[in-house]
Amino acid sequence: MAEPLTDAEHDALAAKLRELEAGLEGQLRSATGDGKPVALDTAIGRVSRVDAIQQQQMVKATRDRAEGRLLQVRAALRRVDDGDYGDCAKCGEPIGFRRLDARPETPFCVACQAAAEARRG
């Protein structure tokens, strides 16, 4: 079982979450590619069209991941504000500083995350 966060660890992780939120917001604002479909009547070669479609899909996937992580970061910041940050959303046990330092937005301890992944897999 992990130890509860100290005040200094809690404050450092809250600051890390705020920095992560700002970074993700900036990434989404500056994302290139608007996701518009590649027009079939555009006068570009077949290979160029395939490249354009692949580029479009990569931009969309990157944007989707950033948006999803931003939602998780904001949920973690709400837990900070509510005083629940650092405790597993499933079992209520402390998550632990090392795990939160690696992925500060995670709502689950290692055991609950592993159990959820085992059910999905």
N, C-alpha and C positions, 0 to 999 in steps of 0.2 A: 504494500500500500504506500502511496506517495504521501509526502508531508504537505501540510497546508502551506500556501504561499506566505512569505513574510511580507510586511508592508512595503519594503524596498523592492522586492520581486514584483509585487502587485503593481506598484507605481511604474516600474520599468516596462512591464508588459502592457499596461494601459497606454503608455507613451508609444510603444512599438505599434500597437493597434492603430493609434491616431495617425502615425507616420504611414502605415500601410494603407489606411483609408485614403489619405491624401495622394499617395503614389498611384493607387488604382484609379482614383478619380481622374488624375492627370493622364494616365495611360488611356483611359476611355475617351477623354476629350481630344487627345491628339492622335487617336487611332486613324490610320489611313484606310481608304477603301470604304465606300458607302454601302456595299452589299447589293448594288443594283445588278440585275441579271445581265449577262453578256448577250447582247442582241445578235441574233442569228444572221441578220442582214448586214452587219458591220463588215466592211471590207478589210478583213485581216485573214491571215492564213490559218489553216486548220490547226497547226501546232501552236500558233499564237493564241488561238481561241481556247485551246485546252489549257495552256499556261495561264490565261486570264481567269478561267473557271477555277483552276487549282488555287491561284492566288486569292480569289474571292472566298473560297471555302476555308482557306487558312486564316484569313482575316476574321471571318465570322466565328470560327472555332476559338481563336485567341480572344476575341471580344466576349464570347459567351463565357469562357473560363474566368475572365477578369470580372465580368458582371456577377457571376456566381460567387466568386471569392469575396467581392465587395459586400454582397448581401451577408455572407458569413461574418465578415469583419464588423459590420454594423450591428449584427445580432450580438456579437461578443461585447461590443461597446455598450449595448443596452444592459448586458449582464453586469458589466463594470458599474454602470450607474445604479443598477438594482441591488448591488452587493452580492450577486451570485457568481461572479467571475472566479474561475479557478476550481469550481466544484463541477463534477460530472452531471450533465443534464439528465442522465438515465438513473444512476445509482446514488448520486449525491456525495460520493467520495471525492477527496482532492485529486485533481488531475496530475499535478506535479509540475515543477518549474521547467525541467528539461523538455518535457513534451510541449508545454505552452511556449517556451522560448523558440522551439523549432516551428511550431504552427500555432501562433497565438489565438487564432480564431476557433480552434477546435472546441466543441462543446462536450466531448466524451473522453473518459479515461481510456487507457490502452485496452483494458479488459473488455469494456463495453463496445469500443470500436471494433475489436477483433471479433466479438460475438456477432455484431451487425454484419460485418463482412463475410463471416462464415455462413450466415443465413442467406446472403445474396449469392454466394458462390456456389 
